[in-house]
Structures are given as structure tokens and as C-alpha cells.
Amino acid sequence: MKTVLLVCLAAAALASPQFSRFPSRFSTRRFQTFSAPLPTPAPRIDYRPIAILRDERENYGDGNFRYEFETENGIRVNALGTPGFRGQSNIRGSYSYPLPNGGFAEVNYVADENGYRAESPLIPTPHPLPAHAIEQIRIAEEQRRRGITWE
């Protein structure tokens, strides 16, 4: 029994992958390794814990809930949840946080059966259509009303 165990252990050791940067003395191929310079680490920023000034949570057990919290550095979050007709939670809320320039980012959102929709002056929006494009759309809609079709 001991012999079988010893043979299995030796077979496993010989079959294990050999991870080495240097070629084996039994290898016929010679590998040249290149070392990339290590990136310079970013300066360490020491963060301190931020105190929670207010934390209010209510769960009514029927799908309705409400929570609000505020931190000492100006982060504010609030949400009101109600049950949706498809079994989901519908949530209406907002959050704000301080920006490096001293201002605040504010986001209002709705999450319901139609998806997540956020509104904020910071969210990019598409550029308005040029006047000639708006005129072309108006002409096409007018032609469709008159029954003109294209193939």
C-alpha cells in the first residue's frame, strides 16, 4: 500500500507543469525572456472615513419602502419604492454628490417597468437637429399624410 502511494505521489510530481523563466537543461529550445518595466504606482491617497449624518430607512413589507441618507461630505440619497404591476419595484429617487470644482452633481431618476431614466444637467444629450433636417422631417410627414409612399 505504501509503495502504491509513493509511486502515485512521484507520478503526480513528475506530471505537474514546470513554471520556470529559465529553460530546462533537458530542453532543446532556448527562450529569451524580456522584462517590461514596471509601471510607476500612482501616488497614494489616504482616505478617511466619512461620517453618516442621517440614515432613515422604512420597509413596509408590502413592496413599499423609503430611504434617505446624508454624509458629512455632502452626498445625499433618497428613494421611494412602490410595487409595480409586473411584480417589480418602481423607484423614484435622487442623489447628489460633491464635484471637485466645488459644485454638486444632482441626478433625479425613475426606475419602473419602462426601465431606468435619469435626469441631470450633467448627463450628455444629443445635439439638436439642424434646421434643414427638421424641415426635411416636416416635409416627409406631410407627404405621408397625403398618402405619398416610397419603395
N, CA, C and O of each residue as an XYZ file, in Angstrom:
604
protein
N       0.822     -1.188      0.000
C       0.000      0.000      0.000
C       0.868      1.254      0.000
O       0.592      2.199     -0.739
N       1.911      1.267      0.821
C       2.793      2.413      0.884
C       3.519      2.607     -0.437
O       3.762      3.737     -0.859
N       3.866      1.500     -1.088
C       4.570      1.586     -2.366
C       3.676      2.221     -3.420
O       4.131      3.066     -4.191
N       2.404      1.823     -3.462
C       1.463      2.390     -4.426
C       1.294      3.882     -4.175
O       1.282      4.671     -5.119
N       1.167      4.266     -2.942
C       1.025      5.676     -2.595
C       2.269      6.471     -2.989
O       2.154      7.579     -3.512
N       3.441      5.920     -2.748
C       4.690      6.582     -3.106
C       4.828      6.732     -4.622
O       5.283      7.771     -5.100
N       4.439      5.702     -5.383
C       4.511      5.752     -6.839
C       3.534      6.806     -7.381
O       3.881      7.556     -8.294
N       2.331      6.866     -6.832
C       1.345      7.872     -7.269
C       1.844      9.285     -6.977
O       1.692     10.183     -7.805
N       2.433      9.479     -5.815
C       2.958     10.787     -5.459
C       4.093     11.205     -6.393
O       4.159     12.359     -6.816
N       4.978     10.272     -6.711
C       6.089     10.565     -7.624
C       5.572     10.866     -9.027
O       6.091     11.763     -9.692
N       4.553     10.129     -9.492
C       3.981     10.366    -10.814
C       3.327     11.737    -10.880
O       3.456     12.435    -11.886
N       2.627     12.133     -9.827
C       1.986     13.449     -9.803
C       3.037     14.556     -9.813
O       2.848     15.574    -10.478
N       4.123     14.377     -9.097
C       5.174     15.396     -9.067
C       5.841     15.535    -10.421
O       6.154     16.649    -10.843
N       6.062     14.438    -11.101
C       6.696     14.493    -12.417
C       5.748     15.040    -13.483
O       6.203     15.650    -14.450
N       4.441     14.836    -13.325
C       3.470     15.270    -14.323
C       3.053     16.724    -14.134
O       2.417     17.292    -15.022
N       3.387     17.334    -13.021
C       2.958     18.707    -12.780
C       3.676     19.656    -13.728
O       4.826     19.417    -14.098
N       2.987     20.759    -14.132
C       3.623     21.727    -15.030
C       4.825     22.368    -14.353
O       4.833     22.598    -13.144
N       5.807     22.642    -15.135
C       7.018     23.278    -14.621
C       7.000     24.733    -15.055
O       7.174     25.035    -16.236
N       6.796     25.612    -14.128
C       6.756     27.033    -14.423
C       8.108     27.630    -14.054
O       8.431     27.801    -12.878
N       8.870     27.935    -15.058
C      10.187     28.493    -14.806
C      10.514     29.505    -15.886
O      10.146     29.318    -17.046
N      11.184     30.549    -15.525
C      11.601     31.539    -16.508
C      12.828     31.058    -17.260
O      13.162     31.594    -18.317
N      13.500     30.052    -16.724
C      14.733     29.579    -17.340
C      14.480     28.232    -18.000
O      13.760     27.402    -17.444
N      15.059     27.999    -19.178
C      14.829     26.727    -19.851
C      15.443     25.575    -19.065
O      16.462     25.718    -18.388
N      14.794     24.453    -19.182
C      15.276     23.255    -18.518
C      16.577     22.807    -19.176
O      16.805     23.077    -20.355
N      17.424     22.125    -18.417
C      18.666     21.635    -19.019
C      18.391     20.536    -20.021
O      19.255     20.190    -20.827
N      17.143     19.965    -19.972
C      16.777     18.921    -20.920
C      16.083     19.491    -22.148
O      15.832     18.762    -23.108
N      15.770     20.776    -22.133
C      15.040     21.398    -23.235
C      15.968     21.619    -24.418
O      17.136     21.973    -24.257
N      15.422     21.403    -25.617
C      16.203     21.660    -26.823
C      15.970     23.078    -27.305
O      16.747     23.583    -28.115
N      14.923     23.734    -26.831
C      14.638     25.108    -27.225
C      15.177     26.049    -26.172
O      15.110     25.766    -24.976
N      15.703     27.152    -26.616
C      16.187     28.165    -25.700
C      15.280     29.380    -25.829
O      15.037     29.857    -26.938
N      14.779     29.882    -24.714
C      13.869     31.017    -24.709
C      14.598     32.232    -24.193
O      15.395     32.154    -23.257
N      14.314     33.351    -24.815
C      14.850     34.606    -24.318
C      13.693     35.340    -23.671
O      12.643     35.516    -24.288
N      13.871     35.759    -22.464
C      12.792     36.457    -21.776
C      13.079     37.945    -21.773
O      14.228     38.374    -21.665
N      12.022     38.718    -21.894
C      12.118     40.168    -21.862
C      11.285     40.661    -20.697
O      10.169     40.190    -20.478
N      11.804     41.571    -19.980
C      11.066     42.138    -18.852
C      10.627     43.540    -19.211
O      11.443     44.385    -19.578
N       9.330     43.780    -19.103
C       8.797     45.123    -19.311
C       9.037     45.921    -18.038
O       8.971     45.368    -16.940
N       9.311     47.194    -18.166
C       9.490     47.994    -16.943
C       8.173     48.059    -16.174
O       7.098     48.159    -16.765
N       8.273     48.001    -14.885
C       7.076     48.077    -14.053
C       6.538     49.500    -14.074
O       7.304     50.463    -14.046
N       5.199     49.625    -14.124
C       4.628     50.980    -14.116
C       4.873     51.654    -12.777
O       4.940     51.004    -11.734
N       5.002     52.942    -12.832
C       5.172     53.716    -11.614
C       3.830     53.794    -10.907
O       2.841     54.212    -11.510
N       3.776     53.402     -9.642
C       2.487     53.445     -8.947
C       2.006     54.881     -8.768
O       2.798     55.809     -8.601
N       0.690     55.033     -8.808
C       0.083     56.348     -8.590
C       0.326     56.756     -7.145
O       0.462     55.900     -6.271
N       0.380     58.035     -6.893
C       0.567     58.459     -5.511
C      -0.594     57.981     -4.648
O      -1.751     58.021     -5.067
N      -0.279     57.539     -3.471
C      -1.306     57.006     -2.583
C      -2.094     58.142     -1.964
O      -1.540     59.117     -1.458
N      -3.392     57.984     -2.021
C      -4.277     58.959     -1.389
C      -4.846     58.297     -0.143
O      -5.471     57.239     -0.217
N      -4.628     58.913      0.964
C      -5.173     58.360      2.202
C      -6.583     58.888      2.399
O      -6.794     60.091      2.548
N      -7.535     57.983      2.397
C      -8.928     58.347      2.599
C      -9.283     58.174      4.059
O      -8.823     57.244      4.721
N     -10.086     59.060      4.538
C     -10.554     58.925      5.907
C     -12.029     58.534      5.855
O     -12.716     58.854      4.885
N     -12.514     57.861      6.862
C     -13.933     57.501      6.877
C     -14.803     58.753      6.876
O     -14.452     59.762      7.488
N     -15.916     58.683      6.198
C     -16.865     59.792      6.124
C     -18.045     59.449      7.033
O     -18.616     58.362      6.946
N     -18.392     60.374      7.887
C     -19.482     60.141      8.839
C     -20.839     60.205      8.134
O     -21.049     61.022      7.237
N     -21.743     59.340      8.551
C     -23.126     59.356      8.081
C     -23.899     60.268      9.035
O     -24.002     59.991     10.230
N     -24.437     61.354      8.490
C     -25.154     62.309      9.324
C     -26.600     61.895      9.554
O     -27.168     62.125     10.622
N     -27.185     61.278      8.529
C     -28.591     60.870      8.636
C     -28.765     59.590      7.846
O     -28.248     59.475      6.735
N     -29.481     58.628      8.397
C     -29.772     57.366      7.715
C     -31.151     56.904      8.170
O     -31.316     56.385      9.274
N     -32.129     57.101      7.306
C     -33.510     56.722      7.628
C     -33.976     55.689      6.615
O     -33.848     55.893      5.408
N     -34.517     54.578      7.107
C     -34.999     53.514      6.230
C     -36.321     52.983      6.758
O     -36.486     52.740      7.954
N     -37.253     52.812      5.839
C     -38.549     52.236      6.198
C     -38.913     51.206      5.146
O     -38.878     51.490      3.948
N     -39.263     50.008      5.595
C     -39.730     48.952      4.710
C     -41.068     48.486      5.267
O     -41.144     47.953      6.374
N     -42.106     48.691      4.492
C     -43.447     48.402      4.979
C     -43.847     46.951      4.760
O     -44.924     46.538      5.189
N     -42.990     46.163      4.094
C     -43.257     44.738      3.927
C     -44.203     44.389      2.809
O     -44.429     43.208      2.543
N     -44.766     45.386      2.140
C     -45.715     45.113      1.051
C     -45.190     45.599     -0.296
O     -45.954     45.760     -1.248
N     -43.875     45.832     -0.369
C     -43.287     46.355     -1.599
C     -43.068     47.851     -1.561
O     -42.393     48.402     -2.430
N     -43.628     48.513     -0.569
C     -43.419     49.950     -0.395
C     -42.254     50.163      0.554
O     -42.159     49.510      1.593
N     -41.374     51.076      0.193
C     -40.240     51.384      1.060
C     -39.784     52.807      0.798
O     -40.166     53.445     -0.183
N     -38.949     53.277      1.720
C     -38.391     54.614      1.610
C     -37.054     54.623      2.325
O     -36.905     54.025      3.391
N     -36.071     55.310      1.729
C     -34.821     55.507      2.447
C     -34.196     56.843      2.064
O     -34.380     57.353      0.959
N     -33.452     57.387      3.018
C     -32.721     58.636      2.826
C     -31.448     58.555      3.647
O     -31.453     58.040      4.766
N     -30.375     59.056      3.098
C     -29.179     59.222      3.915
C     -28.358     60.388      3.410
O     -28.467     60.809      2.258
N     -27.533     60.896      4.308
C     -26.690     62.052      4.018
C     -25.363     61.862      4.737
O     -25.323     61.409      5.881
N     -24.271     62.214      4.050
C     -22.949     62.087      4.645
C     -22.360     63.470      4.917
O     -22.846     64.478      4.403
N     -21.313     63.501      5.727
C     -20.706     64.781      6.095
C     -20.031     65.483      4.924
O     -19.805     66.691      4.990
N     -19.698     64.755      3.844
C     -19.046     65.405      2.704
C     -20.055     65.847      1.643
O     -19.653     66.247      0.550
N     -21.354     65.784      1.940
C     -22.365     66.339      1.048
C     -23.101     65.342      0.178
O     -23.963     65.749     -0.601
N     -22.803     64.057      0.272
C     -23.542     63.066     -0.506
C     -24.931     62.928      0.100
O     -25.084     62.782      1.313
N     -25.947     62.978     -0.766
C     -27.340     62.816     -0.332
C     -28.028     61.830     -1.267
O     -27.857     61.888     -2.485
N     -28.804     60.926     -0.683
C     -29.533     59.924     -1.462
C     -30.924     59.788     -0.866
O     -31.086     59.765      0.354
N     -31.931     59.698     -1.737
C     -33.272     59.380     -1.253
C     -34.002     58.587     -2.326
O     -33.767     58.773     -3.521
N     -34.872     57.718     -1.895
C     -35.646     56.900     -2.829
C     -36.962     56.513     -2.182
O     -37.063     56.348     -0.967
N     -37.963     56.375     -3.035
C     -39.292     55.944     -2.617
C     -39.680     54.798     -3.542
O     -39.704     54.964     -4.762
N     -39.980     53.652     -2.974
C     -40.317     52.483     -3.773
C     -41.753     52.052     -3.591
O     -42.293     52.093     -2.485
N     -42.370     51.638     -4.687
C     -43.732     51.110     -4.672
C     -43.771     49.855     -5.534
O     -42.943     49.710     -6.434
N     -44.705     48.950     -5.285
C     -44.788     47.747     -6.114
C     -45.274     48.099     -7.520
O     -46.176     48.920     -7.689
N     -44.667     47.468     -8.525
C     -45.092     47.663     -9.901
C     -46.101     46.604    -10.303
O     -46.236     45.582     -9.630
N     -46.810     46.843    -11.400
C     -47.853     45.901    -11.795
C     -47.289     44.637    -12.427
O     -48.043     43.688    -12.643
N     -46.008     44.584    -12.728
C     -45.380     43.368    -13.264
C     -44.571     42.636    -12.192
O     -43.806     41.728    -12.517
N     -44.723     43.006    -10.952
C     -44.014     42.354     -9.861
C     -42.699     43.021     -9.481
O     -42.046     42.598     -8.527
N     -42.305     44.046    -10.206
C     -41.053     44.733     -9.918
C     -41.294     45.846     -8.915
O     -42.436     46.182     -8.601
N     -40.215     46.408     -8.421
C     -40.301     47.602     -7.588
C     -40.144     48.817     -8.478
O     -39.212     48.893     -9.279
N     -41.042     49.755     -8.341
C     -40.897     51.046     -9.020
C     -40.243     51.988     -8.031
O     -40.691     52.120     -6.892
N     -39.186     52.637     -8.470
C     -38.430     53.501     -7.571
C     -38.296     54.880     -8.192
O     -37.958     55.023     -9.367
N     -38.566     55.874     -7.390
C     -38.357     57.273     -7.780
C     -37.428     57.851     -6.726
O     -37.688     57.740     -5.528
N     -36.348     58.467     -7.179
C     -35.407     58.989     -6.204
C     -34.447     59.990     -6.793
O     -34.579     60.415     -7.941
N     -33.474     60.356     -5.974
C     -32.441     61.288     -6.416
C     -31.193     61.057     -5.588
O     -31.232     60.485     -4.499
N     -30.090     61.518     -6.141
C     -28.845     61.506     -5.387
C     -28.006     62.694     -5.838
O     -28.145     63.181     -6.960
N     -27.139     63.149     -4.950
C     -26.223     64.238     -5.275
C     -24.917     63.985     -4.551
O     -24.869     63.360     -3.492
N     -23.856     64.498     -5.166
C     -22.535     64.328     -4.585
C     -21.676     65.521     -4.987
O     -21.921     66.155     -6.014
N     -20.660     65.825     -4.163
C     -19.822     66.993     -4.447
C     -18.887     66.723     -5.628
O     -18.408     65.606     -5.821
N     -18.644     67.766     -6.403
C     -17.720     67.702     -7.533
C     -16.400     68.359     -7.139
O     -16.367     69.182     -6.224
N     -15.318     68.005     -7.820
C     -14.015     68.593     -7.481
C     -13.985     70.121     -7.602
O     -13.197     70.777     -6.920
N     -14.840     70.694     -8.466
C     -14.837     72.146     -8.646
C     -15.628     72.887     -7.564
O     -15.741     74.112     -7.609
N     -16.176     72.147     -6.592
C     -16.926     72.771     -5.508
C     -18.431     72.726     -5.700
O     -19.178     72.971     -4.753
N     -18.895     72.417     -6.910
C     -20.327     72.303     -7.158
C     -20.844     70.924     -6.756
O     -20.123     70.122     -6.163
N     -22.100     70.670     -7.091
C     -22.712     69.389     -6.776
C     -23.343     68.794     -8.018
O     -23.968     69.500     -8.810
N     -23.177     67.497     -8.183
C     -23.874     66.760     -9.230
C     -25.202     66.310     -8.638
O     -25.236     65.738     -7.549
N     -26.285     66.564     -9.345
C     -27.609     66.151     -8.872
C     -28.275     65.326     -9.959
O     -28.304     65.722    -11.124
N     -28.810     64.176     -9.571
C     -29.468     63.271    -10.508
C     -30.811     62.869     -9.920
O     -30.885     62.419     -8.777
N     -31.871     63.032    -10.701
C     -33.197     62.521    -10.354
C     -33.462     61.334    -11.265
O     -33.107     61.366    -12.443
N     -34.078     60.294    -10.736
C     -34.297     59.107    -11.557
C     -35.620     58.433    -11.248
O     -36.218     58.615    -10.187
N     -36.050     57.645    -12.223
C     -37.213     56.778    -12.089
C     -36.794     55.423    -12.626
O     -36.205     55.336    -13.704
N     -37.090     54.370    -11.888
C     -36.843     53.006    -12.345
C     -38.166     52.257    -12.206
O     -38.666     52.071    -11.097
N     -38.726     51.831    -13.332
C     -40.018     51.147    -13.310
C     -40.093     50.157    -14.464
O     -39.065     49.768    -15.018
N     -41.310     49.747    -14.830
C     -41.473     48.775    -15.908
C     -40.980     49.294    -17.259
O     -40.824     48.515    -18.200
N     -40.737     50.576    -17.363
C     -40.208     51.163    -18.602
C     -38.698     51.335    -18.565
O     -38.128     51.909    -19.494
N     -38.032     50.852    -17.512
C     -36.580     50.951    -17.420
C     -36.131     52.035    -16.468
O     -36.910     52.571    -15.680
N     -34.847     52.342    -16.568
C     -34.228     53.361    -15.712
C     -34.080     54.636    -16.527
O     -33.535     54.623    -17.631
N     -34.571     55.741    -15.969
C     -34.481     57.037    -16.648
C     -33.944     58.057    -15.654
O     -34.542     58.309    -14.608
N     -32.813     58.631    -16.003
C     -32.185     59.619    -15.130
C     -32.208     60.978    -15.809
O     -32.108     61.083    -17.032
N     -32.340     62.006    -14.999
C     -32.315     63.385    -15.492
C     -31.305     64.172    -14.677
O     -31.324     64.162    -13.446
N     -30.417     64.858    -15.396
C     -29.424     65.693    -14.747
C     -28.793     66.592    -15.795
O     -28.635     66.188    -16.947
N     -28.432     67.803    -15.409
C     -27.717     68.660    -16.366
C     -26.352     68.089    -16.744
O     -25.774     68.500    -17.751
N     -25.830     67.156    -15.961
C     -24.521     66.572    -16.241
C     -24.571     65.415    -17.233
O     -23.534     65.003    -17.753
N     -25.761     64.889    -17.499
C     -25.877     63.771    -18.437
C     -25.833     64.326    -19.852
O     -26.620     65.210    -20.192
N     -24.917     63.816    -20.689
C     -24.828     64.331    -22.056
C     -26.118     64.079    -22.837
O     -26.769     63.048    -22.669
N     -26.463     65.010    -23.667
C     -27.643     64.869    -24.527
C     -27.201     65.041    -25.976
O     -26.183     65.680    -26.241
N     -27.962     64.475    -26.916
C     -27.582     64.651    -28.319
C     -27.727     66.110    -28.741
O     -28.526     66.863    -28.184
N     -26.945     66.478    -29.724
C     -27.043     67.832    -30.261
C     -28.399     68.001    -30.942
O     -28.935     67.031    -31.479
N     -28.960     69.194    -30.934
C     -30.226     69.407    -31.638
C     -30.020     69.240    -33.147
O     -28.944     69.498    -33.687
N     -31.083     68.804    -33.794
C     -31.012     68.634    -35.248
C     -30.868     69.989    -35.925
O     -31.422     70.982    -35.454
N     -30.127     70.034    -37.029
C     -30.031     71.294    -37.765
C     -31.374     71.640    -38.405
O     -32.212     70.765    -38.623
N     -31.564     72.905    -38.698
C     -32.841     73.398    -39.238
C     -33.233     72.675    -40.522
O     -34.410     72.368    -40.716
N     -32.263     72.395    -41.414
C     -32.625     71.746    -42.678
C     -33.112     70.316    -42.454
O     -33.958     69.833    -43.206
N     -32.592     69.629    -41.431
C     -33.049     68.272    -41.133
C     -34.467     68.301    -40.576
O     -35.287     67.452    -40.926
N     -34.758     69.257    -39.723
C     -36.108     69.401    -39.175
C     -37.098     69.692    -40.297
O     -38.213     69.169    -40.297
N     -36.696     70.521    -41.246
C     -37.569     70.834    -42.394
C     -37.810     69.596    -43.250
O     -38.931     69.389    -43.714
N     -36.793     68.770    -43.472
C     -36.962     67.539    -44.256
C     -37.918     66.573    -43.555
O     -38.736     65.927    -44.211
N     -37.822     66.471    -42.249
C     -38.725     65.593    -41.492
C     -40.157     66.105    -41.610
O     -41.084     65.317    -41.801
N     -40.342     67.424    -41.499
C     -41.679     68.000    -41.634
C     -42.261     67.711    -43.010
O     -43.432     67.348    -43.116
N     -41.473     67.863    -44.060
C     -41.946     67.599    -45.428
C     -42.317     66.131    -45.591
O     -43.344     65.818    -46.193
N     -41.482     65.214    -45.055
C     -41.775     63.784    -45.170
C     -43.066     63.431    -44.438
O     -43.860     62.639    -44.948
N     -43.292     63.995    -43.265
C     -44.523     63.717    -42.518
C     -45.735     64.246    -43.267
O     -46.776     63.589    -43.304
N     -45.614     65.411    -43.856
C     -46.712     65.979    -44.641
C     -47.015     65.092    -45.857
O     -48.182     64.875    -46.185
N     -45.993     64.590    -46.516
C     -46.198     63.711    -47.672
C     -46.846     62.394    -47.254
O     -47.689     61.872    -47.983
N     -46.480     61.854    -46.120
C     -47.117     60.621    -45.626
C     -48.601     60.848    -45.341
O     -49.426     59.978    -45.618
N     -48.944     62.025    -44.782
C     -50.351     62.335    -44.505
C     -51.155     62.384    -45.801
O     -52.335     62.034    -45.820
N     -50.510     62.820    -46.884
C     -51.199     62.903    -48.172
C     -51.215     61.559    -48.914
O     -51.786     61.446    -49.999
N     -50.573     60.532    -48.306
C     -50.615     59.196    -48.911
C     -49.452     58.911    -49.851
O     -49.459     57.878    -50.521
N     -48.478     59.766    -49.924
C     -47.315     59.522    -50.774
C     -46.427     58.504    -50.087
O     -46.088     58.655    -48.913
N     -46.049     57.465    -50.822
C     -45.165     56.420    -50.281
C     -43.963     56.254    -51.191
O     -43.988     56.658    -52.353
N     -42.914     55.658    -50.651
C     -41.695     55.394    -51.406
C     -41.372     53.918    -51.273
O     -41.686     53.281    -50.268
N     -40.747     53.396    -52.295
C     -40.333     51.986    -52.220
C     -38.851     51.870    -52.124
O     -38.323     50.760    -52.053
